[in-house]
Amino acid sequence: QKEVEQDPGPLSVPEGAIVSLNCTYSNSAFQYFMWYRQYSRKGPELLMYTYSSGNKEDGRFTAQVDKSSKYISLFIRDSQPSDSATYLCAMAHNDYKLSFGAGTTVTVRA
Amino acid sequence: SAVISQKPSRDICQRGTSLTIQCQVDSQVTMMFWYRQQPGQSLTLIATANQGSEATYESGFVIDKFPISRPNLTFSTLTVSNMSPEDSSIYLCSVGGGGTDTQYFGPGTRLTVL
C-alpha cells in the first residue's frame, strides 16, 4: 500500500464548475499537508499549505484536512481553463521529507 | 518564495554517459532536495543535500549512481552516472521553505537516455 493515494484521473470539467480533488494517507505521523499545481513541462508550484484539521481558503481554492479519517481535499471554485494542470498532494512529518500522491490531471473546458 | 533555476532544461544522452544537473537558488537556503519524476508518475525523493555534509540518500538511490555536491548555500549539482534508458526522467531540485515543511521547486531537467 502506498503511503499516499491519489486518484490520477484524468478529470474534465466545464468552465465555472467546482473541481474536487482528494488524497488519502496511511501514515498517521503526517502533520503537514500541501497541494501543488504542475503545468505541463514545469516544476510543481505550491498552492496551499496547512497543518491542522479543518478548512483553509485562498481565493478560489479551499484545502480541507480530516486527520481522523486521514483524508485531504482541494476544491477549486469557478474553475478556469488556466486551472488545467496536474494537482499533486504532498505530506510531511517533522523531517522535511515530502511524500507525494500520484497527481490528478485536470482539464477545464472553455 | 525562492527563485530556483536549473541547467540544462533538457538533454538527450547516450547510454553509459553521465550528466550533471545544476540547481541555483537566489537566496541562501539550508536544505536542498533532489527528486525524480518518471513519465506519468509522481515525485520520488532521491536525496537531501545539506551544505557542509554528505548528502542523505533515500532507499533505492546510491551515491555512486547519483553523486551530489553542495558547495555553498545557493548551489547544488546532481550527477546521473552511467546512464541507461531507465534513467529517462525529469529531475527536479527543491529548497526548504524556511521554518516550515513546504518546499519550492525548480523548473526541472528533462533527461532522455537513448
Interface residues (C-beta under 8 A of the other chain):
Chain A: Q6 Q31 Y32 M34 Y36 R41 K42 G43 P44 E45 L46 Y49 L88 A92 N94 Y96 K97 L98 F100 G101 A102 G103
Chain B: S1 I4 M31 F33 Q41 S42 L43 T44 L45 T48 E58 L92 G96 G97 T100 D101 T102 Q103 Y104 F105 G106 P107 G108 R110
